[in-house]
Amino acid sequence: MLKSILTRLLAASIAIAAFGPLHAQTSGGAPNMAQMGNQVATFSGSMHAAAEVCGGYTKDQLADMKAKQKQQMTKMGLTAQEFDTAFDTGKKKTDERWDTMSKAEQKSACEELRQQMSQAFNGMIK
């Protein structure tokens, strides 16, 4: 589960980086920009839920990150309501997954996520 989450995060980040400038230069944006924005917002909600369980962030930090993500997505054409709906959907689904896991499984999943994120970002920064 967490590997697929990481993969989706990286793919979404790459897509935003690649298509964000294109969207700004074209009238009406790229055809799938709204769909991509919804996917990114859904994923942001999933990561928010994971961060709540795994720790490392205060509630204020999480709220600030969400606000910044929302601002970025609205610059790309997603409405604030669309962002909130997609974010809440991702958060709810991930919350439900965490609720089915034991504390030991949650701890293991958090450690795996931390390792995956560390490896992914260390490999990207040279």
C-alpha positions in Angstrom: 0.0 0.0 0.0 2.7 2.5 1.0 4.8 1.8 -2.0 1.9 2.6 -4.3 1.3 5.8 -2.4 4.9 6.9 -2.8 4.8 6.0 -6.5 1.6 8.1 -6.9 3.1 11.0 -5.0 6.2 11.1 -7.1 4.3 10.7 -10.4 1.9 13.5 -9.4 4.9 15.8 -8.4 6.6 15.1 -11.7 3.4 15.8 -13.6 2.8 19.0 -11.8 6.3 20.1 -12.4 6.1 19.2 -16.1 2.6 20.4 -17.0 2.2 23.4 -14.6 4.1 25.8 -16.9 2.3 24.4 -19.9 -1.1 25.0 -18.3 -0.1 28.6 -17.5 0.8 29.2 -21.2 -2.3 27.7 -22.9 -5.8 29.0 -22.9 -8.0 26.5 -21.1 -5.1 24.4 -19.8 -4.2 20.9 -20.7 -7.2 18.6 -21.3 -6.6 16.4 -18.2 -5.4 19.2 -15.8 -8.6 19.0 -13.7 -8.3 15.2 -13.4 -4.6 15.5 -12.5 -5.4 18.2 -9.9 -8.1 16.0 -8.3 -5.6 13.0 -8.2 -3.0 15.2 -6.5 -5.5 16.6 -4.0 -6.7 13.1 -3.2 -3.2 11.9 -2.7 -2.5 14.9 -0.5 -5.4 13.9 1.7 -3.9 10.3 1.9 -0.5 11.6 2.9 -2.1 13.9 5.5 -3.8 10.9 7.1 -0.6 9.0 7.1 1.3 11.9 8.7 -1.3 12.1 11.4 -0.7 8.4 12.3 3.0 8.4 11.8 3.7 11.7 13.5 6.5 14.1 12.8 4.2 17.0 12.1 2.1 19.2 14.4 -1.5 20.0 13.6 -0.5 23.5 12.6 2.2 22.2 10.2 -0.3 19.9 8.6 -2.9 22.6 8.3 -0.3 24.9 6.7 0.8 22.2 4.2 -2.8 21.6 3.2 -3.4 25.3 2.7 -0.3 25.6 0.5 -1.3 22.6 -1.5 -4.8 24.0 -1.9 -3.4 27.3 -3.1 -1.1 25.6 -5.6 -3.9 23.5 -7.0 -6.2 26.5 -7.3 -3.5 28.2 -9.3 -3.6 25.3 -11.7 -7.4 25.5 -12.2 -8.9 23.4 -9.4 -11.6 25.2 -7.4 -11.2 25.3 -3.6 -14.3 23.2 -3.3 -12.9 20.6 -5.7 -9.6 20.5 -3.8 -11.4 20.0 -0.5 -13.7 17.3 -1.8 -10.7 15.3 -3.3 -8.5 15.9 -0.3 -11.3 14.7 2.1 -11.9 11.6 -0.1 -8.2 10.6 0.0 -8.0 11.3 3.7 -11.1 9.3 4.5 -9.9 6.3 2.5 -6.5 6.3 4.1 -8.0 6.8 7.6 -10.2 3.7 7.0 -7.1 1.7 6.0 -5.2 2.7 9.1 -8.2 1.9 11.3 -8.0 -1.8 10.1 -4.3 -2.1 11.0 -3.0 -3.1 14.4 -0.6 -0.7 16.2 2.3 -2.9 15.2 1.2 -2.9 11.6 0.9 0.9 11.7 4.3 1.3 13.2 5.8 -1.0 10.5 4.0 0.9 7.7 5.1 4.2 9.1 8.7 3.0 9.1 8.4 1.7 5.6 7.0 5.0 4.4 9.8 7.0 6.1 12.4 4.7 4.4 10.7 5.0 1.0 10.4 8.7 1.2 14.0 9.0 2.3 15.3 6.9 -0.5 13.2 8.6 -3.1 14.3 12.1 -2.1 17.9 11.2 -1.5 18.0 9.8 -5.0 16.4 12.9 -6.5 18.8 15.3 -4.9 22.4 15.1 -6.2 
